[in-house]
Amino acid sequence: MARPRKHNPTIPGHIDQKAIPKGIYWDKSGSGRWYVLDFPRKAVTVADSKAQLSDLHAIIEARSGAAEKGTVGYVMDRYHESTKFASLSEGTQKGYRHQKGLVETYMTKRGVTLDKMLISRLSVAAIQRVVESIASGHKGERPMPTKANHLHRYLSLVLAWGVQHGYCQSNPAQGVAQAKERKQFKMPTPETYARLVAFAQDRGSRKAHTGGSVAPYLAPLMVITYLCRLRGIEAVTLTDANCTDVGVVCNRRKGSKDNVTEWNDDLRSAWDALDGMRKEAMGRHKRPVQLQPDKRPLVLSQKGLPLTKSGLDSAWQRLMDLATMGDDPLLKPGEEFTLHGLKHRGITDSEKPEDGGHKSPAMRDRYDHRLPVVKPASLPNFSGVFSGGKEKGAPKDA
C-alpha cells in the first residue's frame, strides 16, 4: 500500500492534497510549480501554481498515453483515429497534425496546455482569448493572425466532430470571431511572370540533373496554373479526365466551385507540352498506360510517376533559387513569389473575380488586387472655379 502524502502547507489551498495523483510533485520555489520525474529522474515542469486538481489528473492521464475523457486532447485523439480523418488527403492530415501539436504546446493562463483543459470548463470567451493571444503575439512571439485563425478552424472542426460522436457536449470554438488578417500576397507583375516562364522554359530544356537545370514541367505548369487560376495541389492532380472539348475542368479544393476554363492557344500548347513529356517519361521507364482517364495524371516526375505536391514545392524552390542567384539575377529582392501567387495574378487579370471558383465575396476580394476605378465626387457649384472663369452666381464687374 502506497504511503500517504504528508500535508504540505505551501501547496495552493484550492488543491485537495489527498486527491493529488501519483507521479506528480510540488516545488515551492519561486511562485511554485508542479513537476514530474522523467528518466533518469529529471524534473520536468508540467504546470504552475494556478493549475486545478482536475488539470493535474489530466496531465498524468496524458502522460500514460491516454488523455483524460472530456479534455480537448481526448477528443483530438479520437478524431485523429477516426475514419473521417483517414479519408482526408495527405496534405490535410499533415496540416491537422501540425495544429494538434500547437494545441498540445499552447500554455493557458491556468498553467496547463490547452489539450489538458476540460471542454466543459471552456467557454467561447476562453477560446476567443486563445485566438486573440496568438494573433497579437503569444508569450513574446510576433503577431500571427493567420496562425490564430488556422488553429481556431481546427478546434472548431474537431470539437464539432466530437459533439456529433458523443465525445463532448458542446463546441466552445463555435461563435468565436476570427482575427483580422492582413491582406498579404506575393503576386508577380505581368512582366516578372513572363520573364520567369521564359527562364523556366530555357532551364527546363537542359539535361536533367546538370548545373542550372530545372524540372521541364515547370514552365507549362506555370502557364496552366495562371490561366486556370489553380492552387498547386489542383495543378498536380490534373488528369486526362480534366481535358474536354470545351476546356480544362478545374476541380477546386477548400470549398471553391469547380468550373471549366476554355481553351486558348497558350492553354492548349501548355497542356500538349506536358502530355508530350508524360509520353516520353512513360516510354523511357516502360510504364503501363492506364485505361481510365482519371487514372492518367498529366504531370509526371522524372521517374515517370505522378508528381506529388511536395515534389512540386521542391522543384519550385530550386527555380526560385536559380532565378535569384548571381550578380545580375533574373528576380530582384522582393520579386520572389510562390506558385500560389499565380492564382492571385490569374484572378486579378480575369474579367470576373468569381472565375477563380471562390464562393464568398470576401475570398474573391482577397485574390482580386485590381484598383477600382470610380467617379470623382462633385458638386455643381464648384464648376469653373479653377478654369479662370467666373463662379456661378458671382456678381458681374461694375
C-alpha positions as CSV (number, residue, x, y, z in Angstrom):
1,M,0.0,0.0,0.0
2,A,1.4,3.4,-1.0
3,R,2.4,5.7,1.8
4,P,0.0,8.7,2.0
5,R,1.4,12.2,1.2
6,K,2.3,14.4,4.1
7,H,0.4,17.7,4.3
8,N,2.4,20.5,2.6
9,P,1.4,24.0,3.7
10,T,3.0,25.5,0.6
11,I,0.7,23.8,-1.8
12,P,-2.1,26.2,-3.1
13,G,-5.2,26.0,-0.9
14,H,-7.5,25.1,-3.8
15,I,-5.8,21.7,-4.2
16,D,-7.2,18.8,-2.2
17,Q,-3.8,17.2,-1.2
18,K,-5.4,13.8,-0.5
19,A,-6.5,13.6,-4.2
20,I,-3.2,14.6,-5.9
21,P,-2.5,11.9,-8.4
22,K,0.5,9.6,-8.0
23,G,3.6,10.7,-10.0
24,I,3.2,14.5,-9.8
25,Y,5.1,16.6,-7.3
26,W,5.1,20.2,-5.9
27,D,8.0,22.5,-5.9
28,K,7.5,25.7,-3.7
29,S,10.5,27.6,-5.2
30,G,9.6,30.9,-6.9
31,S,5.9,31.2,-7.5
32,G,5.5,27.4,-7.3
33,R,5.3,24.7,-9.9
34,W,4.1,21.1,-10.4
35,Y,6.6,18.7,-11.9
36,V,7.0,15.0,-12.9
37,L,10.2,12.9,-13.0
38,D,11.4,11.7,-16.4
39,F,14.1,9.1,-16.8
40,P,16.7,9.3,-15.3
41,R,14.9,11.3,-12.5
42,K,14.9,14.6,-14.4
43,A,12.4,17.1,-13.1
44,V,10.1,18.4,-15.9
45,T,7.7,21.2,-15.1
46,V,4.1,20.4,-16.3
47,A,2.0,23.1,-14.6
48,D,2.3,26.2,-12.5
49,S,0.6,27.2,-9.2
50,K,-2.7,28.2,-10.9
51,A,-3.4,24.6,-12.1
52,Q,-6.5,22.9,-10.7
53,L,-6.7,19.4,-9.3
54,S,-8.5,18.2,-12.5
55,D,-5.6,19.6,-14.5
56,L,-3.1,17.5,-12.6
57,H,-5.2,14.4,-13.2
58,A,-5.4,15.2,-16.9
59,I,-1.6,15.6,-17.1
60,I,-1.0,12.2,-15.5
61,E,-3.6,10.6,-17.8
62,A,-2.0,12.2,-20.9
63,R,1.5,11.0,-19.8
64,S,0.2,7.5,-19.5
65,G,-0.7,7.6,-23.2
66,A,-4.4,8.3,-22.8
67,A,-5.8,11.8,-22.5
68,E,-8.5,12.2,-19.8
69,K,-12.0,11.8,-21.0
70,G,-13.7,15.2,-21.6
71,T,-10.5,17.1,-22.4
72,V,-9.6,18.7,-25.7
73,G,-6.7,16.2,-26.1
74,Y,-9.1,13.3,-25.7
75,V,-11.4,14.5,-28.5
76,M,-8.4,15.3,-30.7
77,D,-7.0,11.8,-30.2
78,R,-10.4,10.2,-31.1
79,Y,-10.7,12.4,-34.2
80,H,-7.2,11.6,-35.5
81,E,-8.1,7.9,-35.1
82,S,-11.3,8.2,-36.9
83,T,-12.3,7.1,-40.5
84,K,-13.1,10.8,-41.1
85,F,-9.5,11.8,-40.6
86,A,-8.3,8.8,-42.6
87,S,-10.4,9.9,-45.6
88,L,-8.6,13.3,-45.8
89,S,-5.8,14.0,-48.2
90,E,-2.2,13.5,-47.1
91,G,-1.6,17.3,-47.1
92,T,-4.7,18.0,-45.0
93,Q,-3.8,15.3,-42.5
94,K,-0.3,16.8,-42.2
95,G,-1.8,20.2,-41.6
96,Y,-4.1,18.9,-38.9
97,R,-1.3,17.0,-37.1
98,H,0.6,20.3,-37.0
99,Q,-2.4,22.1,-35.5
100,K,-2.8,19.3,-32.9
101,G,0.8,19.9,-31.9
102,L,0.1,23.6,-31.4
103,V,-2.8,22.8,-29.1
104,E,-0.6,20.4,-27.1
105,T,2.0,23.1,-26.6
106,Y,-0.1,26.2,-26.1
107,M,0.2,27.2,-22.4
108,T,-3.0,28.6,-20.9
109,K,-3.2,31.1,-18.1
110,R,-4.2,28.3,-15.8
111,G,-0.7,26.9,-16.1
112,V,-1.5,23.8,-18.3
113,T,-1.5,23.3,-22.0
114,L,-4.7,23.7,-23.9
115,D,-5.1,20.0,-24.7
116,K,-5.4,19.2,-20.9
117,M,-8.3,21.6,-20.5
118,L,-11.8,20.0,-19.8
119,I,-14.1,21.1,-22.6
120,S,-16.9,21.5,-20.1
121,R,-14.8,24.3,-18.5
122,L,-14.0,26.1,-21.7
123,S,-16.3,28.9,-22.9
124,V,-16.5,30.8,-26.2
125,A,-14.7,33.7,-24.4
126,A,-11.8,31.3,-23.4
127,I,-11.2,30.2,-27.0
128,Q,-11.6,33.8,-28.1
129,R,-8.7,34.7,-25.7
130,V,-6.6,32.0,-27.3
131,V,-7.2,33.3,-30.8
132,E,-6.5,36.9,-29.8
133,S,-3.4,35.9,-27.8
134,I,-1.8,34.2,-30.8
135,A,-3.0,36.9,-33.2
136,S,-1.4,39.7,-31.1
137,G,1.8,37.8,-30.1
138,H,1.6,35.0,-27.5
139,K,4.4,35.0,-24.9
140,G,6.7,37.3,-26.9
141,E,6.1,35.8,-30.3
142,R,5.4,38.0,-33.3
143,P,1.7,38.7,-34.1
144,M,0.3,35.8,-36.2
145,P,-3.4,36.3,-37.1
146,T,-3.3,33.7,-39.8
147,K,-1.9,31.1,-37.4
148,A,-4.6,32.0,-34.9
149,N,-7.3,31.5,-37.4
150,H,-6.0,28.2,-38.6
151,L,-5.9,27.0,-35.0
152,H,-9.5,28.2,-34.4
153,R,-10.8,26.5,-37.5
154,Y,-9.1,23.2,-36.5
155,L,-10.5,23.4,-33.0
156,S,-14.0,24.2,-34.2
157,L,-13.9,21.3,-36.7
158,V,-12.6,18.7,-34.1
159,L,-15.0,19.8,-31.4
160,A,-18.0,19.8,-33.8
161,W,-17.0,16.2,-34.7
162,G,-16.7,15.4,-31.0
163,V,-20.3,16.6,-30.3
164,Q,-21.6,14.6,-33.3
165,H,-20.0,11.4,-32.0
166,G,-20.8,11.9,-28.3
167,Y,-17.2,12.7,-27.1
168,C,-18.2,16.1,-25.8
169,Q,-21.4,18.0,-25.1
170,S,-20.5,21.4,-26.5
171,N,-18.3,23.2,-29.0
172,P,-16.8,26.3,-27.3
173,A,-15.0,27.2,-30.6
174,Q,-18.3,27.9,-32.3
175,G,-19.1,31.5,-32.3
176,V,-15.5,32.7,-31.8
177,A,-14.6,35.7,-34.0
178,Q,-11.6,35.2,-36.3
179,A,-8.6,37.5,-36.1
180,K,-8.3,40.1,-38.8
181,E,-5.6,39.1,-41.3
182,R,-3.5,41.4,-43.3
183,K,-4.2,41.2,-47.0
184,Q,-0.8,39.6,-47.8
185,F,0.2,38.1,-51.1
186,K,3.2,37.6,-53.3
187,M,1.8,38.3,-56.8
188,P,4.3,38.8,-59.7
189,T,3.9,41.6,-62.1
190,P,2.9,40.5,-65.7
191,E,6.5,41.3,-66.8
192,T,8.0,39.2,-63.9
193,Y,5.7,36.3,-64.7
194,A,6.6,36.4,-68.4
195,R,10.4,36.5,-67.6
196,L,10.2,33.6,-65.2
197,V,8.2,31.4,-67.7
198,A,10.8,32.0,-70.3
199,F,13.6,31.3,-67.8
200,A,11.9,28.1,-66.7
201,Q,11.5,27.0,-70.3
202,D,15.2,27.6,-71.0
203,R,16.5,25.9,-67.9
204,G,13.9,23.1,-68.3
205,S,15.4,22.3,-71.7
206,R,18.8,21.5,-70.2
207,K,19.8,17.9,-69.4
208,A,18.3,16.8,-66.1
209,H,20.4,16.9,-63.0
210,T,23.0,19.2,-64.6
211,G,24.1,22.6,-63.4
212,G,21.4,25.2,-63.7
213,S,18.7,22.8,-64.9
214,V,15.2,22.8,-63.5
215,A,12.3,20.3,-64.0
216,P,11.0,20.6,-67.6
217,Y,7.3,20.6,-66.5
218,L,7.6,23.9,-64.6
219,A,7.1,26.3,-67.5
220,P,4.0,24.7,-68.9
221,L,2.6,24.1,-65.5
222,M,3.0,27.8,-64.6
223,V,1.0,28.7,-67.7
224,I,-1.8,26.3,-66.8
225,T,-1.8,27.4,-63.1
226,Y,-2.1,31.1,-64.2
227,L,-4.7,30.6,-66.9
228,C,-6.9,28.3,-64.9
229,R,-6.3,30.1,-61.6
230,L,-5.3,26.9,-59.8
231,R,-3.7,26.1,-56.5
232,G,-0.6,24.0,-56.7
233,I,-2.4,20.8,-55.5
234,E,-5.1,21.4,-58.0
235,A,-2.5,21.6,-60.8
236,V,-0.5,18.5,-59.9
237,T,-3.7,16.4,-59.7
238,L,-4.9,17.2,-63.2
239,T,-5.6,14.1,-65.3
240,D,-6.9,13.3,-68.8
241,A,-10.4,13.4,-67.3
242,N,-9.9,17.1,-66.9
243,C,-9.4,17.6,-70.6
244,T,-12.6,18.2,-72.5
245,D,-13.6,19.6,-75.9
246,V,-14.6,22.9,-74.2
247,G,-11.6,23.4,-72.0
248,V,-9.9,22.2,-68.7
249,V,-12.2,21.1,-65.9
250,C,-10.8,22.7,-62.7
251,N,-11.5,20.6,-59.6
252,R,-11.0,23.1,-56.8
253,R,-10.3,22.5,-53.1
254,K,-11.3,24.2,-49.9
255,G,-14.9,24.6,-50.8
256,S,-14.4,26.5,-54.1
257,K,-16.7,25.8,-57.0
258,D,-15.5,23.7,-59.9
259,N,-15.6,25.2,-63.3
260,V,-14.2,24.9,-66.9
261,T,-11.5,27.2,-68.3
262,E,-12.0,27.5,-72.0
263,W,-9.1,26.6,-74.3
264,N,-6.9,29.3,-75.8
265,D,-3.7,28.9,-77.7
266,D,-1.5,29.2,-74.6
267,L,-3.5,26.8,-72.6
268,R,-3.6,24.2,-75.4
269,S,0.1,24.4,-76.1
270,A,1.0,24.1,-72.3
271,W,-1.3,21.0,-72.0
272,D,0.2,19.4,-75.1
273,A,3.7,20.1,-73.8
274,L,3.0,18.3,-70.6
275,D,1.3,15.5,-72.5
276,G,4.5,15.1,-74.6
277,M,6.7,15.0,-71.5
278,R,4.4,12.4,-70.0
279,K,4.6,10.1,-73.0
280,E,8.4,10.4,-73.2
281,A,8.8,9.7,-69.4
282,M,6.5,6.7,-69.5
283,G,8.2,5.3,-72.6
284,R,11.6,5.7,-71.0
285,H,10.6,3.9,-67.9
286,K,8.3,1.4,-69.6
287,R,5.3,2.4,-67.5
288,P,1.9,1.0,-68.4
289,V,-0.8,3.3,-69.7
290,Q,-4.0,3.2,-67.6
291,L,-7.3,2.8,-69.4
292,Q,-9.3,5.1,-67.3
293,P,-8.7,8.9,-68.0
294,D,-8.9,9.8,-64.3
295,K,-6.0,7.4,-63.6
296,R,-3.7,9.1,-66.1
297,P,-2.0,12.1,-64.3
298,L,-0.9,14.9,-66.6
299,V,2.2,15.9,-64.7
300,L,4.9,13.2,-64.0
301,S,8.2,13.3,-62.2
302,Q,11.5,12.4,-63.9
303,K,10.8,8.8,-63.0
304,G,7.5,8.6,-64.8
305,L,5.5,8.6,-61.5
306,P,2.7,11.0,-60.6
307,L,4.2,14.3,-59.3
308,T,3.4,15.0,-55.6
309,K,2.8,18.4,-54.1
310,S,6.0,18.1,-52.1
311,G,7.9,17.3,-55.3
312,L,6.4,20.4,-57.0
313,D,7.3,22.5,-54.0
314,S,11.0,21.3,-54.2
315,A,11.2,21.9,-57.9
316,W,9.7,25.4,-57.5
317,Q,12.1,26.3,-54.7
318,R,15.0,25.3,-57.0
319,L,13.7,27.5,-59.7
320,M,13.4,30.4,-57.3
321,D,17.0,29.8,-56.0
322,L,18.4,29.9,-59.6
323,A,16.3,33.0,-60.5
324,T,17.7,34.9,-57.6
325,M,21.4,33.8,-57.8
326,G,24.4,35.7,-59.3
327,D,25.4,39.3,-59.6
328,D,22.6,40.1,-62.1
329,P,19.7,37.8,-61.0
330,L,16.6,37.4,-63.0
331,L,14.5,38.3,-60.0
332,K,15.5,41.3,-57.8
333,P,15.0,41.1,-54.0
334,G,11.3,41.3,-53.3
335,E,10.2,39.9,-56.7
336,E,10.2,36.3,-55.5
337,F,6.8,34.7,-55.3
338,T,5.2,31.3,-54.7
339,L,3.3,29.2,-57.2
340,H,0.1,30.3,-55.4
341,G,0.9,33.8,-56.4
342,L,0.0,32.8,-59.9
343,K,-3.6,32.2,-58.7
344,H,-3.6,35.7,-57.4
345,R,-2.3,37.0,-60.7
346,G,-4.8,34.9,-62.7
347,I,-7.8,36.1,-60.8
348,T,-6.6,39.7,-60.9
349,D,-6.3,39.5,-64.7
350,S,-9.7,37.8,-65.1
351,E,-12.8,39.6,-66.3
352,K,-14.7,38.3,-63.4
353,P,-13.1,37.5,-60.0
354,E,-15.6,34.7,-59.4
355,D,-13.9,32.7,-62.2
356,G,-11.4,31.6,-59.6
357,G,-14.2,29.5,-58.0
358,H,-14.4,31.2,-54.7
359,K,-18.0,31.3,-53.3
360,S,-17.7,34.2,-50.9
361,P,-17.2,37.9,-51.9
362,A,-14.6,38.1,-49.1
363,M,-12.4,35.4,-50.7
364,R,-12.9,36.9,-54.2
365,D,-11.8,40.2,-52.9
366,R,-8.7,38.6,-51.2
367,Y,-7.5,37.4,-54.6
368,D,-8.6,40.3,-56.8
369,H,-6.0,43.0,-56.5
370,R,-7.2,45.4,-59.2
371,L,-7.7,49.0,-58.0
372,P,-11.3,50.0,-58.6
373,V,-11.9,52.9,-61.0
374,V,-14.5,55.3,-59.5
375,K,-16.2,58.5,-60.4
376,P,-15.0,61.7,-58.7
377,A,-17.1,63.4,-56.0
378,S,-18.6,66.6,-57.4
379,L,-20.9,69.5,-56.5
380,P,-22.4,71.7,-59.3
381,N,-21.3,75.0,-57.7
382,F,-17.6,74.1,-58.0
383,S,-17.8,74.2,-61.8
384,G,-15.3,76.5,-63.3
385,V,-13.6,77.6,-60.1
386,F,-10.1,76.6,-61.4
387,S,-10.7,77.3,-65.1
388,G,-10.1,81.1,-64.9
389,G,-13.8,81.8,-65.4
390,K,-16.4,83.3,-63.1
391,E,-18.1,81.3,-60.4
392,K,-21.7,80.6,-60.9
393,G,-23.7,83.3,-59.2
394,A,-20.7,85.6,-58.8
395,P,-21.6,89.3,-59.3
396,K,-20.5,90.9,-62.6
397,D,-17.9,93.6,-62.7
398,A,-19.4,97.1,-62.5
